[in-house]
């Protein structure tokens, strides 16, 4: 192909912002020449590369917009250690059919059992499916909503939590900020009610539902929250040992072994 033609093609690609094709044009043209590919096959190949590149960029934007603090994978979860988790059930949930149905998912269990790992992995899958996702801890969400009342931005902030297709509220019960103001129950209700049957809410907690009223400070409002969560949600209850405690013991054992091998 004449160099002048290649120059014009590169300019067209730049103008049209076909970044995926731009990156692979030269090697793809060389490969097509060697294999004597018909022009239509080469065109289809280049368009597929561009389409895949655009999808990858959209996924990255979704992940960035979600504010997910870390990328957890279900493939990294130790189901053999955490026998309190039904692997088949988690993998079925990971198909995200519940998001399409606008159902919720509550993952409950003691600290260190892997609730957040599974939840973050599911949110990442949501981003990869191009759902609009958002991550927050319960404490951060309530702090932000409480502060927004002072600067008249409450409705704008509330929309950030009610509009995503999939919202992960992590660590309900981990911090004590939820107990510091009885208004927190009302704020929490506004988020859950605003999403009820309109979007999927993924919640992790180490508090039993029957204790949430005392924890959030308003048993009446909390009853309404629990009613909406339970009525339209999948409940995944993890009854198992603490992974963090297991890792800590393993590291301590390794340290003792290393120390015993060190010459005095």
C-alpha positions in Angstrom: 0.0 0.0 0.0 1.4 3.4 -0.9 2.7 5.5 2.0 0.5 8.4 1.0 -2.6 6.2 1.3 -1.4 5.0 4.7 -0.9 8.5 5.9 -4.4 9.5 4.9 -5.9 6.4 6.6 -4.0 7.2 9.8 -5.4 10.7 9.7 -8.9 9.5 9.2 -8.5 7.1 12.1 -7.3 10.0 14.3 -10.2 12.2 13.2 -12.7 9.5 13.9 -10.9 8.7 17.2 -10.6 5.0 16.3 -7.9 4.5 18.8 -8.0 0.7 18.8 -7.4 0.4 15.1 -4.7 3.1 15.2 -2.6 1.0 17.6 -2.7 -2.1 15.5 -3.0 -0.9 12.0 0.6 -1.5 10.8 1.0 -5.1 12.1 -2.6 -6.0 11.0 -1.9 -4.8 7.5 1.4 -6.7 7.4 -0.3 -9.9 8.7 -3.2 -9.5 6.2 -0.7 -9.2 3.3 1.2 -12.4 4.4 -2.0 -14.4 4.8 -3.6 -12.8 1.7 -6.7 -11.9 3.6 -9.7 -10.6 1.6 -10.4 -6.9 2.3 -13.7 -7.7 3.9 -12.1 -10.1 6.5 -9.4 -7.5 7.2 -12.1 -4.8 7.7 -14.1 -7.1 10.0 -11.0 -7.9 12.0 -10.1 -4.2 12.5 -13.6 -3.3 13.4 -13.7 -6.1 16.0 -10.5 -4.8 17.5 -11.9 -1.3 17.7 -15.2 -2.5 19.2 -13.4 -4.6 21.9 -11.1 -1.6 22.7 -14.1 0.7 23.2 -15.8 -1.9 25.5 -12.6 -2.1 27.6 -12.4 1.7 27.9 -16.1 1.8 28.9 -15.5 -0.9 31.6 -12.5 1.1 32.9 -14.7 4.2 33.1 -17.4 2.2 35.0 -14.8 1.0 37.5 -13.4 4.4 38.0 -16.9 6.0 38.5 -17.9 3.2 40.9 -15.2 4.3 43.4 -14.4 0.7 44.1 -11.3 0.9 46.4 -9.8 -2.4 45.2 -10.4 -5.0 42.5 -11.4 -8.3 44.2 -11.9 -11.4 42.2 -14.1 -14.4 43.1 -11.3 -16.6 41.6 -9.1 -15.4 44.5 -11.6 -16.3 47.2 -10.7 -19.4 49.2 -13.9 -21.4 49.2 -12.1 -24.5 50.5 -11.1 -22.6 53.7 -14.4 -20.7 54.1 -16.8 -23.6 54.3 -19.5 -21.3 55.5 -20.0 -20.1 51.9 -21.9 -22.0 49.3 -19.7 -21.7 46.2 -22.3 -22.8 43.8 -24.7 -20.2 45.2 -22.1 -17.4 45.0 -21.2 -18.3 41.4 -24.9 -18.3 40.5 -25.3 -14.9 42.1 -22.3 -13.7 40.1 -24.3 -14.1 36.9 -26.0 -10.9 38.2 -29.5 -12.0 37.2 -30.6 -10.3 40.5 -29.5 -6.9 39.1 -31.6 -7.4 36.0 -34.6 -8.2 38.4 -33.7 -5.1 40.5 -33.4 -7.4 43.5 -31.1 -6.7 46.5 -28.4 -8.9 48.0 -27.6 -8.9 51.7 -24.3 -10.6 52.8 -24.2 -11.1 56.5 -21.6 -12.7 58.8 -19.0 -12.1 61.4 -16.0 -9.9 60.8 -13.3 -11.5 58.6 -15.5 -14.1 56.9 -15.1 -12.7 53.4 -18.3 -10.6 53.0 -16.5 -7.6 51.6 -14.3 -9.7 49.2 -17.4 -11.3 47.7 -19.3 -8.0 47.5 -16.5 -6.1 45.9 -15.9 -8.9 43.4 -19.6 -8.8 42.5 -19.5 -5.0 42.0 -16.5 -5.4 39.7 -18.4 -7.9 37.7 -21.2 -5.4 37.5 -18.8 -2.8 36.1 -17.7 -5.4 33.6 -21.3 -5.9 32.6 -21.4 -2.1 32.1 -23.9 -1.5 34.9 -23.7 1.9 36.6 -22.2 0.9 40.0 -21.2 2.7 43.2 -19.2 1.6 46.2 -19.5 3.2 49.6 -19.2 2.1 53.3 -22.3 2.7 55.4 -20.4 5.2 57.5 -19.1 7.2 54.6 -22.5 7.4 53.0 -24.3 8.6 56.1 -21.5 11.1 56.9 -21.8 12.6 53.4 -25.6 12.7 53.5 -25.6 14.3 56.9 -23.1 16.9 55.8 -25.1 17.7 52.7 -28.0 18.9 54.8 -25.8 21.8 55.8 -24.9 23.0 52.3 -28.2 22.4 50.7 -26.9 19.6 48.4 -28.8 16.8 50.0 -31.0 15.9 47.1 -28.0 15.9 44.7 -26.0 13.7 47.1 -29.0 11.4 47.7 -29.3 10.9 43.9 -25.7 9.6 43.7 -26.8 6.7 45.9 -30.3 6.1 44.5 -29.5 6.3 40.8 -26.8 3.5 40.2 -28.0 0.2 38.8 -26.0 -1.5 41.6 -25.0 0.1 44.9 -22.7 -1.6 47.4 -23.1 -0.4 51.0 -20.2 -2.1 52.7 -19.5 -2.6 56.4 -22.8 -1.7 58.1 -21.9 -2.2 61.7 -18.1 -1.9 61.3 -17.9 1.7 62.4 -19.9 3.2 65.2 -20.8 6.4 63.4 -24.2 4.9 62.5 -25.1 5.1 66.2 -24.0 8.7 66.8 -27.3 10.3 65.5 -30.8 9.0 65.4 -31.3 10.8 62.1 -29.0 8.2 60.5 -31.9 5.7 60.4 -33.9 8.2 58.4 -31.1 8.9 56.0 -30.5 5.2 55.5 -34.2 4.7 54.9 -34.2 7.4 52.2 -31.5 5.5 50.3 -33.1 2.1 50.6 -36.6 3.4 49.8 -35.3 5.4 46.9 -33.8 2.3 45.4 -36.6 -0.2 46.3 -37.6 -2.1 43.1 -35.7 0.5 41.0 -32.1 -0.7 41.5 -30.1 -3.4 43.2 -28.6 -2.7 46.6 -25.8 -5.0 47.8 -25.3 -4.7 51.6 -22.7 -6.3 53.8 -23.2 -6.4 57.6 -22.1 -8.1 60.8 -25.3 -7.1 62.6 -28.3 -9.3 62.9 -31.5 -7.8 61.5 -33.2 -7.9 64.9 -30.5 -5.7 66.3 -30.4 -3.1 63.6 -33.1 -1.0 65.3 -31.0 -0.4 68.4 -27.9 0.1 66.2 -29.4 2.8 63.9 -31.2 4.4 66.8 -34.7 4.3 65.5 -36.5 0.9 65.7 -39.6 2.1 63.8 -37.7 3.4 60.8 -35.4 0.5 60.9 -38.3 -1.9 60.7 -39.3 -0.2 57.4 -35.7 -0.5 56.2 -35.5 -4.2 57.0 -38.9 -4.8 55.4 -37.7 -3.5 52.1 -34.3 -5.2 52.3 -35.8 -8.7 53.1 -38.8 -8.5 50.9 -36.9 -8.1 47.6 -33.4 -9.4 48.4 -31.3 -12.5 48.4 -29.9 -13.3 51.8 -26.4 -14.8 51.9 -25.5 -15.7 55.5 -21.8 -16.7 56.0 -21.2 -18.9 59.0 -17.6 -19.6 59.1 -14.1 -18.9 60.5 -12.3 -15.6 60.1 -10.0 -15.5 57.1 -8.0 -12.6 58.6 -7.4 -14.6 61.8 -6.4 -17.6 59.8 -3.9 -15.5 57.8 -2.5 -14.0 61.0 -1.9 -17.3 62.6 -0.3 -18.6 59.4 2.1 -15.6 59.3 3.0 -16.0 62.9 3.8 -19.7 62.4 6.0 -18.8 59.5 7.8 -16.1 61.5 8.4 -18.6 64.3 9.8 -21.2 61.9 12.0 -18.6 60.2 13.3 -17.4 63.6 14.1 -21.0 64.8 16.2 -21.6 61.7 18.2 -18.4 62.2 21.7 -19.3 63.6 22.3 -17.8 67.1 
